[in-house]
Amino acid sequence: MKFVSICIAFAVIAGLCGFSAKAASEPSQAQIESANLLFQSGKFAEAGEIYARIVAQDPNDYAAIVQLGRIALLANRLDDAQMWLDRAIALHPDDADAKVMLAEAFWRRDDFQKAAAALNGVDVSSNQLLITQYPALNVAKLESFKGEPGAADRS
C-alpha cells in the first residue's frame, strides 16, 4: 500500500511539474492583451514584438500569427505579410480575414490572379474587412486581367 501511495505522489508531482512547464511556455493573457492594446493605439512595431514572442512560445497561436501578417501588410512588407498569412490560412483554412489580407498583398504586387484566387471561399458581398478596408479587391475586376500582358501575368 505504501508503494502505491509513493507512486501516486510521484505521479501528482510529475503532473504538476509538467503543467507548470507547459503554462510557462504558453503566452499569458496579459501578453495578448498588451499586444492588442498597443496595436489598437497604432504602436505596430511594439505590438509586433509582443506578437512575435507569443508565436515563439506557441507557434500555432492563430490570433498572433494573423496580427503579425496584418502588421507586415500595414508596413508594406509584402513577403512577410504573405508568409504570416499563409501560415494563418494553413491553421484556419476557412478564416476569411486572413484570405482578404493575403489577397491585398498580392494586389499590391499587381498579381491580380493570385489576389482573386486568395479570395476563393470568401463571401465578398458581406465580408466587413473587404468592404471597409480593401474595397479595391473586386474579384470580377481582378479576374478581368487574366491573359493581359504585363505585371498581371507574373507568376
C-alpha positions, 0 to 999 in steps of 0.5 A: 500500500505504501508503494502505491501511495509513493507512486501516486505522489510521484505521479501528482508531482510529475503532473504538476511539474509538467503543467507548470512547464507547459503554462510557462511556455504558453503566452499569458493573457496579459501578453495578448492583451498588451499586444492588442492594446498597443496595436489598437493605439497604432504602436505596430512595431511594439505590438509586433514584438509582443506578437512575435514572442507569443508565436515563439512560445506557441507557434500555432497561436492563430490570433498572433500569427494573423496580427503579425501578417496584418502588421507586415501588410500595414508596413508594406512588407509584402513577403512577410505579410504573405508568409504570416498569412499563409501560415494563418490560412494553413491553421484556419483554412476557412478564416476569411480575414486572413484570405482578404489580407493575403489577397491585398498583398498580392494586389499590391504586387499587381498579381491580380490572379493570385489576389482573386484566387486568395479570395476563393471561399470568401463571401465578398458581398458581406465580408466587413474587412473587404468592404471597409478596408480593401474595397479595391479587391473586386474579384470580377475586376481582378479576374478581368486581367487574366491573359493581359500582358504585363505585371498581371501575368507574373507568376 
